[in-house]
Amino acid sequence: MISLWGEAASPREVNASRVTAATGKEEAIQVVTDLLWWSAAHGYDADDVLDAAQARFEAGL
């Protein structure tokens, strides 16, 4: 996932593959899912975690 972040942070090539973009999206979904499972296993409410993450994202943190 970290390597995909590097690709997303840099300008995309004109011939960027849709398969790569789809794979990146699926990997991002899997990471979020894994973090939600971890949060639940440690007693955190998934909605609270997602709300906090969304707020930080929107604030640019």
MDTraj code that builds the backbone (N, CA, C; nanometers):
import mdtraj as md
import numpy as np

residues = "MET ILE SER LEU TRP GLY GLU ALA ALA SER PRO ARG GLU VAL ASN ALA SER ARG VAL THR ALA ALA THR GLY LYS GLU GLU ALA ILE GLN VAL VAL THR ASP LEU LEU TRP TRP SER ALA ALA HIS GLY TYR ASP ALA ASP ASP VAL LEU ASP ALA ALA GLN ALA ARG PHE GLU ALA GLY LEU".split()
xyz = np.array([
    [0.0828, -0.1179, 0.0000],
    [0.0000, 0.0000, 0.0000],
    [0.0873, 0.1242, 0.0000],
    [0.1954, 0.1222, 0.0738],
    [0.2844, 0.2381, 0.0791],
    [0.3381, 0.2700, -0.0596],
    [0.3733, 0.1686, -0.1366],
    [0.4233, 0.1945, -0.2717],
    [0.3142, 0.2546, -0.3586],
    [0.1898, 0.2156, -0.3384],
    [0.0799, 0.2749, -0.4138],
    [0.0617, 0.4212, -0.3765],
    [0.0849, 0.4551, -0.2507],
    [0.0749, 0.5942, -0.2063],
    [0.1763, 0.6792, -0.2810],
    [0.2962, 0.6277, -0.2973],
    [0.3991, 0.7009, -0.3706],
    [0.3566, 0.7277, -0.5136],
    [0.2907, 0.6298, -0.5751],
    [0.2426, 0.6474, -0.7115],
    [0.1326, 0.7517, -0.7159],
    [0.0462, 0.7531, -0.6169],
    [-0.0646, 0.8485, -0.6162],
    [-0.0160, 0.9901, -0.5876],
    [0.0913, 1.0011, -0.5097],
    [0.1422, 1.1324, -0.4728],
    [0.2179, 1.1984, -0.5878],
    [0.2676, 1.1195, -0.6808],
    [0.3412, 1.1756, -0.7936],
    [0.2478, 1.1916, -0.9128],
    [0.2815, 1.2817, -1.0054],
    [0.1955, 1.2992, -1.1234],
    [0.1818, 1.1693, -1.2009],
    [0.0626, 1.1440, -1.2502],
    [0.0363, 1.0210, -1.3249],
    [0.0820, 1.0360, -1.4684],
    [0.1264, 0.9259, -1.5232],
    [0.1601, 0.9224, -1.6644],
    [0.0326, 0.9188, -1.7458],
    [0.0403, 0.9659, -1.8683],
    [-0.0764, 0.9678, -1.9552],
    [-0.1298, 0.8278, -1.9778],
    [-0.0440, 0.7271, -1.9840],
    [-0.0842, 0.5901, -2.0137],
    [-0.1087, 0.5071, -1.8879],
    [-0.1442, 0.5718, -1.7774],
    [-0.1661, 0.4984, -1.6526],
    [-0.2767, 0.3950, -1.6732],
    [-0.2550, 0.2778, -1.6215],
    [-0.3462, 0.1658, -1.6398],
    [-0.4666, 0.1760, -1.5472],
    [-0.5863, 0.1485, -1.6016],
    [-0.7057, 0.1435, -1.5187],
    [-0.6991, 0.0258, -1.4230],
    [-0.6309, -0.0793, -1.4638],
    [-0.6156, -0.1954, -1.3762],
    [-0.5369, -0.1547, -1.2522],
    [-0.4315, -0.0767, -1.2704],
    [-0.3528, -0.0300, -1.1571],
    [-0.4381, 0.0553, -1.0648],
    [-0.5191, 0.1444, -1.1214],
    [-0.6062, 0.2290, -1.0404],
    [-0.7082, 0.1439, -0.9650],
    [-0.7660, 0.0461, -1.0320],
    [-0.8635, -0.0416, -0.9663],
    [-0.7979, -0.1226, -0.8567],
    [-0.6785, -0.1714, -0.8822],
    [-0.6047, -0.2473, -0.7810],
    [-0.5738, -0.1586, -0.6612],
    [-0.5330, -0.0370, -0.6875],
    [-0.5051, 0.0571, -0.5790],
    [-0.6279, 0.0841, -0.4944],
    [-0.7426, 0.0999, -0.5601],
    [-0.8669, 0.1240, -0.4872],
    [-0.9014, 0.0043, -0.4002],
    [-0.8909, -0.1154, -0.4561],
    [-0.9211, -0.2361, -0.3789],
    [-0.8256, -0.2516, -0.2609],
    [-0.6990, -0.2194, -0.2817],
    [-0.6015, -0.2275, -0.1721],
    [-0.6344, -0.1260, -0.0635],
    [-0.6749, -0.0057, -0.1025],
    [-0.7123, 0.0963, -0.0042],
    [-0.8324, 0.0497, 0.0774],
    [-0.9305, -0.0091, 0.0102],
    [-1.0487, -0.0618, 0.0800],
    [-1.0069, -0.1705, 0.1787],
    [-0.9148, -0.2557, 0.1377],
    [-0.8691, -0.3630, 0.2263],
    [-0.7964, -0.3060, 0.3482],
    [-0.7163, -0.2033, 0.3288],
    [-0.6453, -0.1416, 0.4416],
    [-0.7455, -0.0818, 0.5400],
    [-0.8446, -0.0093, 0.4894],
    [-0.9458, 0.0499, 0.5765],
    [-1.0214, -0.0599, 0.6513],
    [-1.0571, -0.1665, 0.5815],
    [-1.1270, -0.2782, 0.6449],
    [-1.0425, -0.3391, 0.7559],
    [-0.9152, -0.3616, 0.7283],
    [-0.8253, -0.4169, 0.8302],
    [-0.8167, -0.3252, 0.9519],
    [-0.8089, -0.1940, 0.9291],
    [-0.8019, -0.0999, 1.0410],
    [-0.9318, -0.0980, 1.1209],
    [-1.0440, -0.1150, 1.0536],
    [-1.1716, -0.1222, 1.1262],
    [-1.1795, -0.2485, 1.2110],
    [-1.1321, -0.3606, 1.1584],
    [-1.1281, -0.4834, 1.2382],
    [-1.0368, -0.4660, 1.3592],
    [-0.9199, -0.4025, 1.3385],
    [-0.8267, -0.3778, 1.4485],
    [-0.8928, -0.2887, 1.5524],
    [-0.9602, -0.1830, 1.5057],
    [-1.0279, -0.0910, 1.5970],
    [-1.1324, -0.1633, 1.6809],
    [-1.2144, -0.2465, 1.6165],
    [-1.3177, -0.3216, 1.6879],
    [-1.2558, -0.4167, 1.7901],
    [-1.1462, -0.4810, 1.7521],
    [-1.0799, -0.5749, 1.8427],
    [-1.0227, -0.5046, 1.9660],
    [-0.9981, -0.3739, 1.9541],
    [-0.9434, -0.2981, 2.0663],
    [-1.0487, -0.2106, 2.1342],
    [-1.1761, -0.2375, 2.1032],
    [-1.2846, -0.1713, 2.1731],
    [-1.3253, -0.0344, 2.1209],
    [-1.2778, 0.0037, 2.0040],
    [-1.3142, 0.1329, 1.9473],
    [-1.4367, 0.1186, 1.8577],
    [-1.5215, 0.2203, 1.8565],
    [-1.6389, 0.2209, 1.7708],
    [-1.5976, 0.2591, 1.6284],
    [-1.6357, 0.1775, 1.5310],
    [-1.5956, 0.1997, 1.3916],
    [-1.6434, 0.3350, 1.3400],
    [-1.7653, 0.3745, 1.3741],
    [-1.8171, 0.5036, 1.3273],
    [-1.7366, 0.6199, 1.3841],
    [-1.6965, 0.6095, 1.5116],
    [-1.6139, 0.7150, 1.5718],
    [-1.4783, 0.7246, 1.5029],
    [-1.4199, 0.6097, 1.4740],
    [-1.2893, 0.6063, 1.4066],
    [-1.3010, 0.6672, 1.2672],
    [-1.4042, 0.6272, 1.1928],
    [-1.4231, 0.6805, 1.0575],
    [-1.4522, 0.8301, 1.0599],
    [-1.5324, 0.8756, 1.1547],
    [-1.5622, 1.0186, 1.1658],
    [-1.4364, 1.0991, 1.1947],
    [-1.3541, 1.0492, 1.2867],
    [-1.2299, 1.1182, 1.3198],
    [-1.1337, 1.1213, 1.2010],
    [-1.1247, 1.0098, 1.1312],
    [-1.0378, 1.0031, 1.0140],
    [-1.0858, 1.0977, 0.9044],
    [-1.2169, 1.1024, 0.8813],
    [-1.2743, 1.1919, 0.7807],
    [-1.2467, 1.3382, 0.8165],
    [-1.2608, 1.3724, 0.9436],
    [-1.2355, 1.5099, 0.9884],
    [-1.0891, 1.5477, 0.9641],
    [-0.9983, 1.4565, 0.9952],
    [-0.8557, 1.4837, 0.9722],
    [-0.8256, 1.4967, 0.8236],
    [-0.8867, 1.4109, 0.7432],
    [-0.8686, 1.4162, 0.5983],
    [-0.9144, 1.5507, 0.5445],
    [-1.0330, 1.5945, 0.5858],
    [-1.0885, 1.7200, 0.5379],
    [-1.0086, 1.8399, 0.5859],
    [-0.9441, 1.8272, 0.7021],
    [-0.8595, 1.9344, 0.7536],
    [-0.7216, 1.9355, 0.6896],
    [-0.6927, 1.8331, 0.6112],
    [-0.5629, 1.8253, 0.5446],
    [-0.4500, 1.7788, 0.6337],
    [-0.4841, 1.7063, 0.7389],
    [-0.3812, 1.6564, 0.8317],
    [-0.3314, 1.5209, 0.7920],
])
top = md.Topology()
chain = top.add_chain()
for i, resn in enumerate(residues, 1):
    res = top.add_residue(resn, chain, resSeq=i)
    for name in ("N", "CA", "C"):
        top.add_atom(name, md.element.get_by_symbol(name[0]), res)
traj = md.Trajectory(xyz[None], top)
